[in-house]
Amino acid sequence: RGVVDIRTLRLAYDWEGLQAKVYWAWLPLDILMASDMVYNGITLARILPTTGDAHTLDGQVQWQAPTFFKPLLIIVGGGVRGSWLNSDRLLDTDTYPDDHQPGIRHAEMRAGAFLHVELKPADWLVVTAGVRLDYNTETEDHLVGDLGEGWCVSPRLAAVFRPVEGQFLRLGVGRAFRKPFFIETGLHQMVEIPRSSPFYGKEEVFQEFMSRVIGNP
């Protein structure tokens, strides 16, 4: 069960090949996972409701270069995004094992830039090439190790052929990455221990276990 109440504000600008937009989103969290933790018929723990606030601020810009050679199209762009999550009902894997205090204040940042080139040398052929450079605070370097931790490069090349009218063949090669979600890397929910559980009276021990599972950095 969950309540989703997303509140957003978006501004956009478009003029002669230049496009820009910025938006802010606020997501109050109220989520209940109806999933008891049962082993061999014994309920060890129940996951508690999760409440909190998540915010995202995103800005993007894209520019289409003026046409100096008709079959050639060039587009460049970039953007930056920040995400913040505050919750008193989640566990911080870095601090809870030491102070046994629930609550998390988590922030992620990412930035990226891309270059897209499209060439149409004939009516039956379109060739596209591009590269994207991304930085984020959650992953290690990918493909370009000398740029340091957090940098990722995604190149691609493709060709679209039209052998006959109305029929197309696309050949492409590329390399890309997907930045993991916070649910995948840092979600550590709190639990309650029923009296029938062998961990009753040992809540901090089980909560410390919960601070190490589900999310996987």
Disulfide bonds with the S-S distance in Angstrom:
none
